[in-house]
């Protein structure tokens, strides 16, 4: 579940980079996400530890949930494989990397 949520956030980030967005729309989306996480501690949001939103080089929002703090350690186990695969796919698509077999 954590991988899915994190992956969705990365995809949203990539999508936002390709479109122009109004800051008021971004603030509204952040407020909605924060409210959903805070008021729905059920199955879907119970493991959310943080919501951090950066836009245009600035951190627009940073909040931690469920007793987690900025300096808390996070148990990510093998989640980095999914993130690296996603980023590699983006790098290949953008032409920064030729292929997963020939990175140079």
C-alpha positions in Angstrom: 0.0 0.0 0.0 2.8 2.4 0.8 4.4 1.7 -2.5 1.2 2.5 -4.3 0.6 5.8 -2.5 4.2 6.9 -3.0 4.1 5.9 -6.6 0.9 7.8 -7.2 2.5 10.9 -5.6 5.5 10.6 -7.9 3.2 10.3 -10.9 1.2 13.3 -9.9 4.5 15.2 -9.5 5.6 14.2 -13.0 2.2 15.1 -14.4 2.2 18.5 -12.7 5.6 19.3 -14.2 4.2 19.0 -17.7 1.3 21.3 -17.1 0.9 24.8 -15.8 -0.9 24.8 -12.4 -2.3 27.6 -10.4 -0.9 27.9 -6.9 -4.5 28.2 -5.5 -5.4 24.9 -7.2 -2.3 23.3 -5.6 -3.2 24.7 -2.2 -6.7 23.4 -2.5 -5.5 19.9 -3.4 -3.0 19.9 -0.5 -5.7 20.9 1.9 -8.0 18.2 0.6 -5.3 15.5 0.9 -4.4 16.6 4.4 -8.0 16.6 5.5 -8.5 13.1 4.0 -5.5 11.7 5.8 -6.3 13.4 9.1 -10.0 12.4 9.2 -10.0 9.0 7.6 -7.5 6.9 9.6 -9.1 3.7 8.2 -7.4 1.0 6.1 -6.3 3.3 3.3 -4.6 6.1 5.2 -3.6 4.3 8.5 0.0 3.9 7.4 0.6 7.3 5.9 3.5 8.9 7.8 4.0 12.1 5.9 2.8 14.4 3.2 5.4 16.7 1.6 4.7 18.8 -1.4 7.3 20.7 -3.4 6.4 22.9 -6.2 8.6 25.3 -8.2 11.6 24.6 -6.0 9.8 25.4 -2.7 8.4 23.2 -0.1 4.7 24.2 -0.1 3.5 21.8 2.6 5.1 19.4 5.1 3.2 17.5 7.7 3.7 14.3 9.6 1.1 11.9 10.9 0.7 9.0 13.4 3.4 10.1 15.8 6.1 10.5 13.1 8.4 13.5 13.0 10.8 15.0 10.5 13.7 13.0 12.0 11.9 9.7 12.4 13.3 6.7 10.6 11.0 5.1 8.1 10.8 1.3 7.4 11.0 1.3 3.6 12.4 -2.2 3.2 12.5 -3.0 -0.6 10.3 -0.1 -1.7 13.3 1.6 -3.3 13.3 -0.9 -6.1 9.9 0.3 -7.3 10.9 3.9 -7.0 14.2 3.4 -8.8 12.4 1.5 -11.6 9.9 4.3 -12.0 12.7 6.9 -12.1 14.7 4.8 -14.6 11.6 4.6 -16.8 11.2 8.4 -16.7 14.9 8.8 -17.5 14.7 6.5 -20.5 11.5 8.3 -21.7 13.2 11.7 -21.4 16.4 10.4 -23.2 18.7 10.7 -20.2 19.4 7.0 -20.3 19.5 4.8 -23.5 18.0 1.7 -22.0 18.0 -0.4 -18.8 20.6 -2.7 -20.5 22.9 0.1 -21.7 22.8 3.0 -19.3 25.7 4.9 -20.8 
